[in-house]
C-alpha cells in the first residue's frame, strides 16, 4: 500500500474516533459526611428583641437609659450584671465575632467546613444567615435551619448544612413538667432535621442544648429521655445522629453515670471513639477539670437489612481547635471576651465522620 494512502487511512480513523461522543463516567456519591457540633457562645445581633432578655447584647449607646439600667439591676451575678451595663456590643464587635466563628468552622475539610454543623447559642435566624452568607461562602451551605424556641435569653439551636432537607425541620419540646417555671424558661427544645445523604437515603439529626449544669440533674435526664423517645419513633431504616451541648460534666457523669444510663445502650458516643491528646471540649478553672459537654452521638438504622450502609468512622473524632483565637496561652478554650473581642467561644467544636461501606 502506498505510504500516502496509509497516512490518509490513519487520519480518517483518527477523525472518526474524535467524532465519537466522549464517555463520561458518572461521579460517585460522596462516601463520607462530616458532622460538627459547635456551641458558638452568644452569637447575637445588637437589635433589641423585646420578647427576649438580650439587653447585654446592645451597643453601649443604647444602654444609657434608666430603663436599661433597671433591666440590668435584678441580674444576680455581678459579672453578668456588669456585662449588661457596660458591654459595647457594637457593629465592629459583631463583625469580629462572625469572622472568628466562621474561621473555627472552616478549619475542617481543607477550608470548606463540615457537611453538617449543629449549632448552639444562636440568637436568631437573621444573625445565622449573616454568618452563612457573608463569612461562610466557601462552605456552600444551604439556607440555615433555625426555629425560634422558648429560651428566655433568646439562644436557639440550629443547623447549617450542604446536604438538602428531605423533610421539614421541627422543634421538639422537652417535657420539664414538675420543675419551676423560672428554671424551665432557661431551657431549649430539640431541633429535628432530616437530611438527604449523597446516596439518596435519609439521615435524621438532632441539634441539642440541654439544661445548664447549675440546673437540677433531673432536667438533663428529662432531655436525654426525650431524645431517646424521638430516636425510637423514627422509621426502622433511618440512621440518626444527635449533636450539641449536653451540659453533662465529667464530675456529674462520674457520680451518676448519665451517659451509661441514657446514651451508650443506643448511641455511639463521640469520645468513646478515642482521640489522641484530647481532654475535652470545655474547661472549668474552678475545679481544674475538663469535660466533654459537647458530643456527637450516632445511632445506626435499627433494621440493618434496609439501610446498613452508613456508619461512624472509628478513628474520626477530632477536637477542632486549630485556629489560634480559640486557644488561650494555657491551652484552654478562649471564650469571646470584651471589650476587645478576643477569643472565639468557651467551647471547642467536636467533629466526626460517617461513612458508607
C-alpha positions as CSV (number, residue, x, y, z in Angstrom):
1,X,0.0,0.0,0.0
2,X,1.4,3.4,-0.9
3,X,2.6,5.4,2.0
4,X,0.3,8.4,1.3
5,X,-2.7,6.1,1.2
6,X,-1.8,4.5,4.5
7,X,-1.4,8.0,6.0
8,X,-4.8,9.0,4.7
9,X,-6.5,6.0,6.2
10,X,-4.9,6.6,9.5
11,X,-6.0,10.3,9.6
12,X,-9.5,9.2,8.7
13,X,-9.6,6.7,11.5
14,X,-8.4,9.3,14.0
15,X,-11.1,11.8,12.8
16,X,-13.8,9.2,13.3
17,X,-12.5,8.4,16.7
18,X,-12.5,12.1,17.7
19,X,-16.1,12.4,16.3
20,X,-17.4,9.9,18.8
21,X,-19.1,11.4,21.9
22,X,-16.9,11.3,24.9
23,X,-17.8,8.8,27.6
24,X,-18.4,10.5,30.9
25,X,-18.1,8.4,34.0
26,X,-20.8,9.4,36.5
27,X,-19.4,10.9,39.6
28,X,-19.6,8.6,42.6
29,X,-21.7,9.9,45.5
30,X,-19.5,11.1,48.4
31,X,-18.6,8.3,50.7
32,X,-18.2,10.3,53.9
33,X,-20.1,13.1,55.6
34,X,-18.5,15.3,58.3
35,X,-20.6,16.4,61.3
36,X,-19.6,19.2,63.7
37,X,-21.1,20.3,66.9
38,X,-20.3,23.9,68.0
39,X,-21.6,26.0,70.8
40,X,-20.7,29.4,69.4
41,X,-21.2,31.2,72.7
42,X,-23.6,34.1,72.4
43,X,-23.9,34.7,68.6
44,X,-26.2,37.8,69.0
45,X,-27.0,40.8,66.9
46,X,-27.4,44.2,68.6
47,X,-31.0,44.8,67.8
48,X,-33.2,44.8,70.9
49,X,-35.8,42.0,70.9
50,X,-38.5,43.0,73.4
51,X,-39.6,39.3,73.7
52,X,-36.1,38.2,74.9
53,X,-33.7,39.1,77.7
54,X,-31.0,40.3,75.2
55,X,-30.1,43.6,77.0
56,X,-26.5,42.6,77.3
57,X,-26.0,42.5,73.6
58,X,-26.7,46.1,72.7
59,X,-24.3,48.8,71.6
60,X,-23.2,50.9,74.5
61,X,-25.0,54.0,73.2
62,X,-28.3,52.1,73.6
63,X,-27.6,51.3,77.2
64,X,-27.7,54.8,78.7
65,X,-31.3,55.0,79.7
66,X,-32.8,54.5,83.2
67,X,-35.0,51.8,81.6
68,X,-32.0,49.8,80.5
69,X,-30.3,50.1,83.9
70,X,-33.5,48.9,85.5
71,X,-33.5,45.8,83.3
72,X,-29.9,45.0,84.3
73,X,-30.3,45.7,88.1
74,X,-32.1,42.4,89.0
75,X,-29.3,40.2,87.5
76,X,-28.0,38.3,90.5
77,X,-24.4,37.5,89.3
78,X,-22.1,40.6,89.5
79,X,-20.2,39.7,86.3
80,X,-23.4,39.3,84.2
81,X,-24.9,42.5,85.6
82,X,-21.7,44.4,84.7
83,X,-21.8,43.0,81.2
84,X,-25.4,44.1,80.8
85,X,-24.5,47.6,81.8
86,X,-21.0,48.1,80.2
87,X,-20.5,45.8,77.2
88,X,-20.4,47.6,73.9
89,X,-21.8,45.0,71.5
90,X,-21.0,47.3,68.6
91,X,-21.2,46.6,64.9
92,X,-17.4,46.1,64.9
93,X,-17.6,43.5,67.7
94,X,-20.3,41.6,65.8
95,X,-18.2,41.5,62.7
96,X,-15.3,40.2,64.8
97,X,-17.5,37.6,66.4
98,X,-18.8,36.4,63.0
99,X,-15.3,36.3,61.5
100,X,-13.7,34.2,64.2
101,X,-16.7,31.9,64.4
102,X,-16.5,31.3,60.7
103,X,-12.8,30.6,60.9
104,X,-13.4,27.9,63.6
105,X,-15.9,26.2,61.3
106,X,-13.9,26.5,58.1
107,X,-10.8,24.8,59.6
108,X,-12.4,21.5,58.7
109,X,-12.3,19.8,55.3
110,X,-9.5,22.0,53.8
111,X,-11.3,25.2,54.3
112,X,-14.8,24.1,53.2
113,X,-16.1,23.3,56.7
114,X,-18.1,20.2,57.7
115,X,-21.0,19.0,55.7
116,X,-23.4,19.5,58.7
117,X,-22.9,21.8,61.6
118,X,-25.2,21.6,64.7
119,X,-25.0,25.0,66.4
120,X,-26.0,26.2,69.9
121,X,-26.4,29.7,71.4
122,X,-27.6,31.4,68.2
123,X,-29.9,34.3,68.8
124,X,-32.0,34.2,65.6
125,X,-32.1,33.2,62.0
126,X,-31.0,36.7,60.8
127,X,-27.6,36.6,62.5
128,X,-27.1,33.0,61.4
129,X,-27.9,33.8,57.8
130,X,-25.5,36.7,58.0
131,X,-22.8,34.3,59.2
132,X,-23.6,31.9,56.3
133,X,-23.8,34.5,53.5
134,X,-21.1,36.9,54.5
135,X,-18.5,34.7,56.2
136,X,-19.0,31.1,55.3
137,X,-19.2,31.4,51.5
138,X,-16.5,28.7,50.9
139,X,-18.7,26.2,52.6
140,X,-21.6,26.5,50.2
141,X,-24.2,25.9,52.9
142,X,-27.9,25.9,52.1
143,X,-30.2,28.3,53.9
144,X,-29.9,28.0,57.7
145,X,-32.3,25.9,59.8
146,X,-33.4,27.6,63.0
147,X,-36.9,27.6,64.6
148,X,-37.3,30.1,67.5
149,X,-37.6,28.4,70.8
150,X,-38.7,29.3,74.3
151,X,-35.4,30.2,76.0
152,X,-35.9,33.5,77.8
153,X,-32.4,34.7,76.9
154,X,-33.1,34.1,73.3
155,X,-30.5,31.5,72.5
156,X,-31.5,28.8,70.0
157,X,-30.2,25.6,68.4
158,X,-29.7,25.5,64.7
159,X,-28.2,23.6,61.7
160,X,-26.0,24.6,58.7
161,X,-25.7,22.0,56.0
162,X,-24.6,21.3,52.5
163,X,-27.0,18.4,52.4
164,X,-30.6,19.3,51.5
165,X,-33.5,18.8,53.8
166,X,-35.6,15.7,52.9
167,X,-38.4,16.7,55.3
168,X,-39.5,19.9,57.1
169,X,-37.5,20.6,60.2
170,X,-39.3,20.5,63.5
171,X,-38.7,21.9,67.0
172,X,-39.5,19.1,69.5
173,X,-40.4,20.3,73.1
174,X,-38.9,18.6,76.1
175,X,-41.3,17.9,79.0
176,X,-40.0,19.7,82.0
177,X,-43.2,19.5,84.0
178,X,-42.6,19.4,87.7
179,X,-39.8,22.0,87.6
180,X,-40.3,25.6,88.5
181,X,-41.2,27.9,85.6
182,X,-38.2,30.1,86.1
183,X,-36.0,27.1,85.5
184,X,-37.9,25.9,82.5
185,X,-37.5,29.4,81.0
186,X,-33.8,28.8,80.8
187,X,-34.0,25.7,78.5
188,X,-34.0,24.9,74.8
189,X,-36.1,22.5,72.8
190,X,-34.6,19.8,70.4
191,X,-34.3,20.7,66.7
192,X,-35.0,17.8,64.4
193,X,-33.9,17.9,60.8
194,X,-33.8,15.1,58.2
195,X,-31.2,15.4,55.5
196,X,-30.7,13.6,52.2
197,X,-27.4,11.7,52.1
198,X,-25.3,11.6,49.0
199,X,-26.6,8.2,48.0
200,X,-30.3,9.4,48.3
201,X,-31.0,7.8,51.7
202,X,-32.1,9.8,54.7
203,X,-30.4,10.8,57.9
204,X,-32.2,12.4,60.9
205,X,-30.2,14.8,63.1
206,X,-30.9,16.5,66.4
207,X,-29.3,19.7,67.5
208,X,-29.5,19.9,71.3
209,X,-28.6,22.2,74.1
210,X,-29.5,20.6,77.4
211,X,-30.2,22.5,80.6
212,X,-27.1,24.1,82.1
213,X,-25.0,22.3,84.8
214,X,-26.4,24.6,87.5
215,X,-29.9,23.3,86.7
216,X,-31.1,20.1,88.5
217,X,-29.8,16.8,87.1
218,X,-33.4,15.7,86.6
219,X,-33.8,18.4,83.9
220,X,-30.9,16.9,81.9
221,X,-32.4,13.4,82.4
222,X,-35.7,14.6,81.0
223,X,-33.9,15.9,77.9
224,X,-32.0,12.6,77.5
225,X,-35.3,10.7,77.8
226,X,-36.9,12.9,75.1
227,X,-34.0,12.5,72.8
228,X,-34.2,8.7,73.1
229,X,-38.0,8.8,72.6
230,X,-37.6,10.8,69.4
231,X,-34.9,8.4,68.1
232,X,-37.1,5.4,68.8
233,X,-40.0,6.9,66.9
234,X,-38.0,7.1,63.6
235,X,-38.5,4.6,60.8
236,X,-36.6,1.4,61.3
237,X,-34.4,2.0,58.3
238,X,-33.3,5.5,59.4
239,X,-29.9,6.2,60.9
240,X,-29.7,9.2,63.3
241,X,-27.2,11.5,65.0
242,X,-27.5,14.0,67.8
243,X,-25.0,16.8,68.2
244,X,-24.7,19.6,70.7
245,X,-24.0,20.8,74.2
246,X,-25.3,18.1,76.5
247,X,-24.1,20.0,79.6
248,X,-23.2,16.8,81.4
249,X,-19.9,17.5,83.2
250,X,-17.3,14.8,83.8
251,X,-18.0,15.1,87.6
252,X,-21.7,14.6,87.2
253,X,-21.2,11.6,84.9
254,X,-18.8,10.0,87.2
255,X,-21.2,10.4,90.1
256,X,-24.5,9.5,88.3
257,X,-23.5,7.6,85.2
258,X,-25.8,9.5,82.9
259,X,-24.0,8.5,79.6
260,X,-24.1,4.8,80.6
261,X,-27.7,5.0,81.5
262,X,-29.1,7.1,78.7
263,X,-26.7,7.1,75.8
264,X,-24.5,4.0,75.5
265,X,-27.3,1.5,75.2
266,X,-28.5,3.1,72.0
267,X,-25.8,5.5,70.7
268,X,-22.2,5.6,69.9
269,X,-20.7,8.5,72.0
270,X,-18.1,10.5,70.2
271,X,-15.4,10.5,72.9
272,X,-15.7,6.7,73.1
273,X,-14.0,6.6,69.7
274,X,-10.8,7.7,71.2
275,X,-8.9,10.9,70.4
276,X,-5.1,11.3,70.7
277,X,-4.3,14.2,73.0
278,X,-7.9,15.2,73.5
279,X,-9.0,16.2,77.0
280,X,-12.5,17.6,76.4
281,X,-14.3,20.5,74.8
282,X,-14.7,22.7,77.8
283,X,-12.6,23.5,80.9
284,X,-13.6,24.5,84.4
285,X,-10.9,26.6,86.0
286,X,-12.6,26.4,89.5
287,X,-12.1,22.6,89.6
288,X,-9.2,22.3,87.1
289,X,-11.2,19.7,85.2
290,X,-12.0,19.1,81.5
291,X,-15.4,17.9,80.3
292,X,-17.0,16.7,77.1
293,X,-20.0,18.9,77.4
294,X,-20.2,18.8,73.6
295,X,-20.7,15.4,71.8
296,X,-21.8,13.9,68.6
297,X,-23.9,10.7,69.0
298,X,-24.5,8.2,66.3
299,X,-27.3,5.5,66.0
300,X,-27.4,3.2,63.0
301,X,-30.7,2.1,61.4
302,X,-32.4,-0.5,63.6
303,X,-33.4,-2.6,60.6
304,X,-29.8,-3.3,59.4
305,X,-31.1,-5.1,56.3
306,X,-32.6,-2.0,54.8
307,X,-30.0,0.7,55.4
308,X,-26.8,-0.5,56.9
309,X,-24.5,1.3,54.6
310,X,-23.8,4.4,56.8
311,X,-21.7,4.0,60.0
312,X,-19.5,6.2,62.1
313,X,-15.8,6.1,61.4
314,X,-14.0,4.7,64.4
315,X,-11.0,7.0,64.0
316,X,-12.7,10.2,63.1
317,X,-13.2,12.1,66.3
318,X,-11.5,15.5,66.2
319,X,-11.5,18.5,68.5
320,X,-11.4,21.4,66.1
321,X,-9.1,23.9,67.9
322,X,-6.6,24.7,65.2
323,X,-7.5,28.4,65.0
324,X,-5.1,30.5,67.2
325,X,-8.0,32.6,68.5
326,X,-9.6,29.5,70.0
327,X,-6.8,28.6,72.4
328,X,-5.7,30.6,75.5
329,X,-1.9,30.6,76.3
330,X,-2.6,28.0,79.0
331,X,-4.1,25.6,76.3
332,X,-7.8,26.0,77.3
333,X,-10.7,27.3,75.2
334,X,-10.6,31.0,74.7
335,X,-14.1,32.4,75.3
336,X,-15.1,35.5,73.4
337,X,-14.1,38.4,75.7
338,X,-14.9,42.0,75.8
339,X,-14.0,44.8,75.3
340,X,-11.5,43.8,72.7
341,X,-13.4,40.9,71.1
342,X,-10.6,38.4,71.7
343,X,-11.2,34.6,71.7
344,X,-14.0,32.7,69.9
345,X,-16.0,30.6,72.3
346,X,-15.8,28.8,75.7
347,X,-16.5,25.5,73.8
348,X,-14.3,23.9,71.2
349,X,-16.1,22.2,68.3
350,X,-16.2,18.4,68.1
351,X,-16.1,16.7,64.7
352,X,-16.8,13.2,63.5
353,X,-17.3,11.5,60.1
354,X,-19.8,9.0,59.0
355,X,-19.1,6.8,56.0
356,X,-20.8,4.4,53.7
357,X,-19.4,1.0,53.1
